[in-house]
Amino acid sequence: MTPHMLTRSLDRGATIFLLVVAALGVLIPLSNLLLPAGSFLQVPTYLVALWGKYVCYAILALSIDLIWGYCGILSLGHGAFFALGGYAMGMYLMRQIGSRGVYGNPVLPDFMVFLNYSKLPWYWYGFDMFWFAALMVLFVPGLLAFCFGWLAFRSRVTGVYLSIITQAMTYALLLAFFRNDFGFGGNNGLTDFKDILGFNVQAEGTRAALFALSCLALILSFLICRSVVSSKLGKVLIAIRDAESRSRFLGYRVESYKLFVFTLSACMAGVAGALYVPQVGIINPSEFAPGNSIEAVIWVAVGGRGTLVGAALGAVVVNYAKTLFTSGMLAPYWLFMLGALFILVTLLLPKGIVGTFNAWWDQSKEKSVAAASASAAAEDGVTEPKMAE
């Protein structure tokens, strides 16, 4: 990914988006740490964590838009990759607790002591090292996506059938992680984190740093997606989305292209989950719920499928609305409101917020160019030839 490729792939809207994210990633932590509490411009710590969660959701939305908006793969189970990345980071954070847990065991987490584990399960080895956990954040979701995609795409499973299978996959993982004998905390999950890289996860400075790191990850994820969709690979992906059988007839190995972008998308979702866990403070099997994956698809649809910027914007807007409406008397009706929002967007704004705005902007530019051409022709005394009667 060369600098020339990145520069070529960025338009005005993408540049503005990156500048806004970079500005927020710097100004919000500085406002939280440097300004006195109670100041009008001071951002409270709880808002830093809340907006950090929104940024993680934006990365997840980007990963879905990459495969759905540009390759036509509608995944209703992408929350599984998000949760797996979160569990990988949660396992590292649990190993950092050490003897400061309730039972004081320097090796076993509290839930393992409570369940009478005699030793640490083998799949927990290595998670006391950050580099290993960071590697697993990418490797575990990527491996699952590769294996799943290799089987599904080689069998030419597409459309609604693929969506149902992805939903079944995340539901199976939900049931598996709910079992206490799997060594992942059961329905309580992993929580009570203390440190990350030696820093207190509850400290204001740590939360500010995690927010800035999340913004940096969002910028890098966006640049990766833009470089993919603006390259020759991206044009092939769009061709597969619009006419898969014709692309296969022209000699393209459709399965390989789908497998690559699906695996890349899963790795991005895993990174989002890993950044989400230390800011929220817990990871449990509810993150595998199929409803979470469907909700993430709604974010992309609301913001604008196939726009990238719209996907990230939709994630922030919908989750802000969720935070606003689930804290009052409208809380029991949030799911109905979310469903109504999806229906209204599908009927009235099928291209989403950003997609509709882009279409309107292009039309206005075409009209202005046509008007300027007509006025210039009139000034030169050139008129359109009339048809002979």
NORJOBEL-V332894 format. One record per residue. N is the residue number from 0. RES is the residue in one letter. D_FIRST is the distance of its C-alpha to the first C-alpha in Angstrom with 1 decimal. Layout:
# NORJOBEL-V332894
N|RES|D_FIRST / N|RES|D_FIRST
This chain:
# NORJOBEL-V332894
0|M|0.0 / 1|T|3.8 / 2|P|6.8 / 3|H|8.3 / 4|M|6.4 / 5|L|7.1 / 6|T|10.5 / 7|R|11.3 / 8|S|10.8 / 9|L|13.2 / 10|D|16.9 / 11|R|19.8 / 12|G|20.4 / 13|A|16.9 / 14|T|17.2 / 15|I|20.7 / 16|F|19.7 / 17|L|17.2 / 18|L|19.9 / 19|V|22.6 / 20|V|20.9 / 21|A|20.2 / 22|A|23.8 / 23|L|25.2 / 24|G|23.4 / 25|V|25.2 / 26|L|28.4 / 27|I|29.6 / 28|P|29.5 / 29|L|31.2 / 30|S|33.7 / 31|N|34.5 / 32|L|35.0 / 33|L|36.5 / 34|L|38.7 / 35|P|42.1 / 36|A|42.8 / 37|G|44.5 / 38|S|42.8 / 39|F|41.9 / 40|L|38.3 / 41|Q|37.9 / 42|V|35.7 / 43|P|37.5 / 44|T|35.9 / 45|Y|36.5 / 46|L|34.5 / 47|V|31.6 / 48|A|31.5 / 49|L|32.1 / 50|W|29.2 / 51|G|27.0 / 52|K|28.0 / 53|Y|27.1 / 54|V|23.6 / 55|C|23.2 / 56|Y|24.6 / 57|A|22.1 / 58|I|19.3 / 59|L|21.4 / 60|A|21.9 / 61|L|18.3 / 62|S|18.0 / 63|I|21.1 / 64|D|20.1 / 65|L|16.9 / 66|I|19.4 / 67|W|22.5 / 68|G|21.5 / 69|Y|19.1 / 70|C|20.4 / 71|G|23.9 / 72|I|24.2 / 73|L|26.5 / 74|S|26.5 / 75|L|29.5 / 76|G|28.8 / 77|H|25.5 / 78|G|27.6 / 79|A|28.1 / 80|F|24.5 / 81|F|24.8 / 82|A|28.1 / 83|L|27.1 / 84|G|24.4 / 85|G|27.2 / 86|Y|29.7 / 87|A|27.5 / 88|M|27.3 / 89|G|31.0 / 90|M|32.0 / 91|Y|30.6 / 92|L|32.4 / 93|M|35.6 / 94|R|35.6 / 95|Q|35.4 / 96|I|38.7 / 97|G|40.7 / 98|S|44.4 / 99|R|44.1 / 100|G|44.4 / 101|V|47.6 / 102|Y|48.9 / 103|G|47.6 / 104|N|46.1 / 105|P|43.6 / 106|V|41.7 / 107|L|42.4 / 108|P|41.3 / 109|D|44.3 / 110|F|44.1 / 111|M|44.2 / 112|V|47.3 / 113|F|48.9 / 114|L|48.4 / 115|N|49.9 / 116|Y|46.9 / 117|S|48.1 / 118|K|44.7 / 119|L|41.0 / 120|P|39.5 / 121|W|37.2 / 122|Y|34.2 / 123|W|34.4 / 124|Y|34.1 / 125|G|31.2 / 126|F|30.6 / 127|D|32.4 / 128|M|29.2 / 129|F|26.4 / 130|W|23.6 / 131|F|25.2 / 132|A|25.4 / 133|A|21.8 / 134|L|20.9 / 135|M|23.4 / 136|V|22.0 / 137|L|19.0 / 138|F|21.0 / 139|V|24.0 / 140|P|22.7 / 141|G|20.1 / 142|L|22.9 / 143|L|25.3 / 144|A|22.9 / 145|F|22.2 / 146|C|26.0 / 147|F|27.0 / 148|G|24.6 / 149|W|25.5 / 150|L|29.2 / 151|A|28.9 / 152|F|26.7 / 153|R|28.5 / 154|S|31.7 / 155|R|30.4 / 156|V|31.2 / 157|T|30.1 / 158|G|31.2 / 159|V|33.7 / 160|Y|34.3 / 161|L|30.7 / 162|S|31.0 / 163|I|34.3 / 164|I|33.1 / 165|T|30.2 / 166|Q|32.9 / 167|A|35.2 / 168|M|32.6 / 169|T|32.2 / 170|Y|35.9 / 171|A|36.5 / 172|L|34.4 / 173|L|36.3 / 174|L|39.6 / 175|A|38.4 / 176|F|37.2 / 177|F|40.5 / 178|R|42.5 / 179|N|43.5 / 180|D|43.8 / 181|F|40.0 / 182|G|39.6 / 183|F|37.3 / 184|G|40.0 / 185|G|41.2 / 186|N|41.6 / 187|N|41.4 / 188|G|38.0 / 189|L|36.6 / 190|T|37.6 / 191|D|39.4 / 192|F|36.3 / 193|K|37.1 / 194|D|34.3 / 195|I|30.5 / 196|L|29.6 / 197|G|33.1 / 198|F|33.1 / 199|N|35.4 / 200|V|33.5 / 201|Q|36.3 / 202|A|36.1 / 203|E|35.0 / 204|G|32.6 / 205|T|30.9 / 206|R|30.7 / 207|A|29.3 / 208|A|26.6 / 209|L|25.7 / 210|F|25.5 / 211|A|23.2 / 212|L|21.0 / 213|S|21.0 / 214|C|20.0 / 215|L|17.0 / 216|A|16.1 / 217|L|16.6 / 218|I|14.3 / 219|L|11.4 / 220|S|12.5 / 221|F|12.8 / 222|L|9.3 / 223|I|8.1 / 224|C|11.0 / 225|R|10.6 / 226|S|7.2 / 227|V|9.2 / 228|V|12.4 / 229|S|11.7 / 230|S|10.3 / 231|K|13.0 / 232|L|12.8 / 233|G|13.8 / 234|K|16.6 / 235|V|17.8 / 236|L|17.9 / 237|I|20.0 / 238|A|22.1 / 239|I|22.8 / 240|R|23.7 / 241|D|26.1 / 242|A|27.6 / 243|E|26.7 / 244|S|29.7 / 245|R|28.9 / 246|S|25.3 / 247|R|26.8 / 248|F|29.5 / 249|L|27.0 / 250|G|25.7 / 251|Y|22.6 / 252|R|22.6 / 253|V|22.6 / 254|E|23.2 / 255|S|20.0 / 256|Y|17.8 / 257|K|19.8 / 258|L|19.7 / 259|F|16.0 / 260|V|15.6 / 261|F|18.8 / 262|T|17.8 / 263|L|14.5 / 264|S|16.8 / 265|A|19.4 / 266|C|17.3 / 267|M|16.5 / 268|A|20.2 / 269|G|21.1 / 270|V|19.3 / 271|A|21.2 / 272|G|24.4 / 273|A|24.0 / 274|L|23.8 / 275|Y|26.6 / 276|V|29.2 / 277|P|29.9 / 278|Q|30.2 / 279|V|32.5 / 280|G|34.4 / 281|I|34.9 / 282|I|33.4 / 283|N|35.8 / 284|P|36.0 / 285|S|36.4 / 286|E|32.6 / 287|F|32.7 / 288|A|35.1 / 289|P|34.2 / 290|G|35.1 / 291|N|32.2 / 292|S|29.7 / 293|I|31.7 / 294|E|31.7 / 295|A|27.9 / 296|V|27.8 / 297|I|30.3 / 298|W|28.0 / 299|V|25.4 / 300|A|28.3 / 301|V|29.8 / 302|G|26.7 / 303|G|25.6 / 304|R|24.0 / 305|G|20.9 / 306|T|20.2 / 307|L|18.1 / 308|V|19.9 / 309|G|23.1 / 310|A|22.4 / 311|A|21.9 / 312|L|24.9 / 313|G|27.0 / 314|A|26.5 / 315|V|27.7 / 316|V|30.5 / 317|V|32.0 / 318|N|31.9 / 319|Y|33.5 / 320|A|36.1 / 321|K|36.6 / 322|T|37.2 / 323|L|39.6 / 324|F|41.6 / 325|T|41.9 / 326|S|43.6 / 327|G|46.7 / 328|M|49.2 / 329|L|46.6 / 330|A|44.9 / 331|P|46.7 / 332|Y|45.5 / 333|W|41.8 / 334|L|40.8 / 335|F|43.0 / 336|M|41.4 / 337|L|37.9 / 338|G|39.1 / 339|A|40.7 / 340|L|37.6 / 341|F|35.6 / 342|I|38.4 / 343|L|38.7 / 344|V|35.1 / 345|T|35.2 / 346|L|38.3 / 347|L|37.8 / 348|L|34.1 / 349|P|32.5 / 350|K|29.2 / 351|G|29.2 / 352|I|29.5 / 353|V|26.3 / 354|G|26.5 / 355|T|30.1 / 356|F|29.4 / 357|N|26.7 / 358|A|29.2 / 359|W|32.0 / 360|W|30.0 / 361|D|29.1 / 362|Q|32.8 / 363|S|34.0 / 364|K|31.9 / 365|E|33.2 / 366|K|36.7 / 367|S|36.4 / 368|V|35.1 / 369|A|38.0 / 370|A|40.5 / 371|A|39.4 / 372|S|39.7 / 373|A|43.1 / 374|S|44.4 / 375|A|43.2 / 376|A|45.0 / 377|A|48.1 / 378|E|48.3 / 379|D|48.1 / 380|G|51.0 / 381|V|49.0 / 382|T|49.8 / 383|E|48.8 / 384|P|51.3 / 385|K|53.7 / 386|M|54.7 / 387|A|58.2 / 388|E|60.7
